[in-house]
Amino acid sequence: MKLLFIPIVMLLASCSTTQIDWDWEPNETGCQNKALFWPSIAYYSEMPVSSVRFGYQPDNGKGPAFLVTISSGMDLISHKGEPYFLVAYGDNEKSCVIKMSINECSGAKKLLATLSRAQIPLVHAFDNPEGVVVLHGTRYYLSSKDGQNNFNAWSFYGYGHPMIELIKQSKRKIEHCTSKALTMYKDFSVN
């Protein structure tokens, strides 16, 4: 029992230091004294139809979280809107965002098409369960909203899942569009 108590206390202590503004979403260019907290963004934020969002959130102290949204920008009712590319880097204290036209990021349209066709395996290591394999690590995210407004979200915490490589490859394909946001994040000091 004592062995179980110590990790639980450590986990709760590490979580209590994060101040989450559940009403804030990274959707405009600039830096904020706000946490980039993936679960709230992945599951609770608004997303236009025909859009994909991906990224990762490393364990505390292991670098900034990374988020990209590639979107049609289309409103479900009016079928109007401007396609956009959004990138954000952040941690528990600050976030920096760049939002641009999808045309300003070469390769973004192609990546949107690729990600929209991604096949996510329903299970991983199902035939060879290992139990808890990682106590601290990076959590990967991929969410989308299809053309009929159906929302799908996937997240993974562990190693060896084929979607991890897809997310890493996707990030590499658009690094020329994301590097400025990372520089902004590094240069921004928390007030």
C-alpha positions in Angstrom: 0.0 0.0 0.0 2.8 2.4 0.8 4.4 1.8 -2.6 1.2 2.9 -4.3 0.7 5.9 -2.1 3.9 7.8 -3.0 3.4 7.8 -6.8 -0.2 8.9 -6.4 0.9 11.9 -4.1 3.6 12.8 -6.6 1.2 12.7 -9.5 -1.4 14.9 -7.7 1.3 17.4 -6.6 2.6 17.8 -10.2 -1.0 18.3 -11.5 -1.9 20.9 -9.0 0.7 23.4 -10.2 -1.0 23.9 -13.6 -3.5 26.8 -13.9 -5.9 25.9 -16.6 -8.2 28.5 -18.2 -10.8 26.2 -19.6 -12.4 29.0 -21.6 -9.2 30.0 -23.5 -8.3 28.5 -26.9 -5.3 29.3 -28.9 -6.9 30.8 -32.0 -5.2 34.1 -32.6 -1.6 35.1 -33.3 0.3 36.2 -30.3 1.6 35.1 -26.9 -0.4 34.7 -23.7 0.3 33.9 -20.1 -2.0 30.8 -20.5 -1.3 27.1 -20.4 -1.5 25.1 -23.6 -3.4 22.2 -22.1 -4.1 19.6 -24.8 -7.0 17.7 -23.2 -9.1 20.8 -23.0 -8.3 21.8 -26.6 -8.6 18.3 -28.1 -11.9 17.5 -26.6 -13.7 20.7 -25.7 -12.8 23.4 -28.2 -14.7 24.4 -31.3 -13.4 23.1 -34.6 -14.8 24.0 -38.0 -16.0 21.1 -40.3 -13.3 19.4 -42.5 -10.5 20.2 -40.0 -7.7 18.2 -38.4 -5.7 19.0 -35.2 -2.6 17.1 -34.1 0.3 17.4 -31.8 1.7 16.3 -28.5 2.1 17.2 -24.9 5.4 16.1 -23.3 5.7 15.2 -19.6 6.3 18.3 -17.3 9.6 19.9 -17.8 10.4 18.0 -21.1 9.7 20.9 -23.5 6.7 22.7 -24.8 3.5 21.1 -26.0 2.9 21.4 -29.8 -0.4 21.9 -31.5 -1.4 22.3 -35.2 -4.8 22.9 -36.6 -5.3 22.7 -40.4 -8.8 23.8 -41.2 -11.3 24.5 -43.9 -12.5 27.3 -41.7 -16.0 26.5 -43.0 -19.0 27.2 -40.9 -21.4 24.2 -40.9 -24.5 26.4 -41.5 -23.3 29.0 -44.0 -20.6 26.8 -45.6 -18.4 29.9 -45.7 -15.1 30.6 -44.1 -11.4 31.0 -44.8 -9.1 28.0 -44.7 -6.4 28.5 -42.1 -3.3 27.0 -40.6 -2.7 27.4 -36.8 0.4 26.4 -34.8 0.9 26.8 -31.0 3.7 26.0 -28.6 3.1 26.2 -24.9 3.6 24.9 -21.4 1.9 25.2 -18.0 2.6 29.0 -17.9 2.7 30.4 -21.5 1.6 29.8 -25.0 2.5 31.4 -28.4 0.3 31.0 -31.5 0.6 31.8 -35.1 -2.5 31.7 -37.3 -2.2 32.2 -41.1 -4.0 31.5 -44.3 -3.6 27.9 -45.4 -2.0 29.2 -48.6 0.8 30.8 -46.5 2.0 27.4 -45.4 3.2 25.4 -48.3 2.3 21.7 -47.9 -0.5 22.4 -45.4 -3.3 21.5 -47.9 -1.5 18.3 -48.9 -1.0 17.4 -45.2 -4.7 18.0 -44.5 -5.6 15.6 -47.3 -3.1 13.0 -46.0 -4.3 13.3 -42.4 -8.0 13.2 -43.4 -7.3 9.7 -44.9 -5.4 8.4 -41.9 -6.5 5.0 -40.6 -6.3 4.8 -36.8 -6.0 1.3 -35.4 -8.7 0.6 -33.0 -6.4 -1.2 -30.6 -2.7 -1.3 -29.9 -0.8 -4.2 -28.3 -4.2 -5.8 -27.7 -2.9 -9.3 -28.0 0.2 -8.6 -25.9 -1.0 -6.5 -22.9 1.8 -5.0 -20.8 -0.2 -3.0 -18.3 1.2 0.4 -17.3 4.4 0.8 -19.3 5.1 4.5 -18.9 4.6 6.6 -15.7 5.8 9.8 -17.4 5.9 10.5 -21.0 4.6 12.3 -24.0 0.9 12.1 -24.9 0.1 12.3 -28.6 -3.2 13.7 -30.0 -5.1 13.7 -33.3 -8.6 15.0 -33.6 -10.8 15.9 -36.6 -14.2 17.0 -37.6 -15.4 15.6 -40.9 -17.6 17.3 -43.5 -20.8 16.2 -41.7 -19.7 17.7 -38.3 -18.7 14.4 -36.7 -16.0 14.9 -34.2 -13.3 12.2 -33.6 -10.4 12.3 -31.1 -7.6 10.0 -30.5 -4.8 10.2 -27.9 -2.0 7.8 -26.9 0.4 7.6 -24.0 3.1 5.0 -24.4 5.3 3.8 -27.1 5.2 1.9 -30.4 1.8 3.1 -31.8 1.9 3.6 -35.5 0.1 7.0 -35.2 3.1 8.4 -33.2 5.2 8.2 -36.4 2.5 9.8 -38.5 2.3 12.8 -36.1 6.1 13.1 -36.0 6.3 13.0 -39.9 3.5 15.5 -40.1 5.3 17.9 -37.8 8.5 17.6 -39.9 6.6 18.3 -43.1 5.4 21.7 -41.9 8.3 22.8 -39.6 9.0 25.7 -42.0 5.6 27.1 -40.9 6.0 26.3 -37.2 9.5 27.5 -36.4 8.5 31.1 -35.9 5.9 30.1 -33.2 8.6 28.1 -31.4 10.9 31.1 -31.5 8.1 33.3 -30.1 7.5 30.8 -27.3 11.2 30.7 -26.4 11.5 34.5 -26.4 8.3 35.2 -24.5 8.8 35.8 -20.8 6.0 35.2 -18.3 4.7 38.3 -16.5 
